[in-house]
Amino acid sequence: MAAGHQGKESAMYDRILIATDGSELAGKGLAHGLGLAATLKVPVVVVTVTEPWMPAFDDAMALAADPDMQKQYQEGCARSAQRILQDALAQATSAGVACETVHVPDGYPSDAIVQAAADHKAGLIVMASHGRRGLGKVLLGSQTQSVLGRSTVPVLVVR
């Protein structure tokens, strides 16, 4: 036990926030975070973020677009987030880890992850080295770099 925790049944991290976008690499981050939480016997908060509607390629296309497209986009994001979070909850249950799930709609991933960690009093953020957009990248993805630069709690990056 670390100094200050003697005599208490408390882990170094009382709650772990795991960020996922449903990608294969994020799945490795989820599995790693759940394994750590199971070992430490602490709950997790799994968060997924769907980004705001971005109009089509140029203003003319955006203006000509079906007005229901934004609604369809948001509904599709909500369904996708539900699938991602249901899968994460099932994995947490299987691992014996208490799990809360959070969908942040219309958010920017790094902002939403850092805010969710603060809101849920997470002592550690676990996330993949890059998400869907950067699977070919060797370096850290921009969202991961942003979380690393802005987080006030430790960040475990899974490759």
C-alpha positions, 0 to 999 in steps of 0.5 A: 500500500502507498503512504497515506493508504495504510489501514484502509481498504483503498486502492491507488485509484478509486475509480477508473475512466475508460474511453472507447470509440468501439474500434479494435484498438479501443477494445484492447484499452477497454480490456486492459482497463477492466483487467486493472479494475478487477485486480484493484477491485475498483469500479469503472466509468466507460465513456464514448463520445460522438462528435457534433454534426459536420455539414457536408463538404461545402455550404451549398451542399449543406444547404441543399441537404435533406434537413433530416440528415442531422437528425439521422446522424444524431440517431445513428450516433446514439444507436452506435454509442448504445452498442459500444456501451452495452458491449463494454457493460457486458465485458465489465459484468463478465470481469466482475467489475462495477461499471457505469456507462456514459455517452457524450453526444455532440462532444469533442473526444479529448474535452469530453474525456477530461471532463468525464474524468473530473465529473466522475472523480476518476483517478486514472484514465485508460485509453487507446493510443489512437482511435478510428481515424488514426489506425495507420499512425505510428505516433499517438493520435491527436485526441490521446495527445490532447488528453495527455496534455490536459488531464489532471489525473494519470493517463494509461495509454494502451497500444 
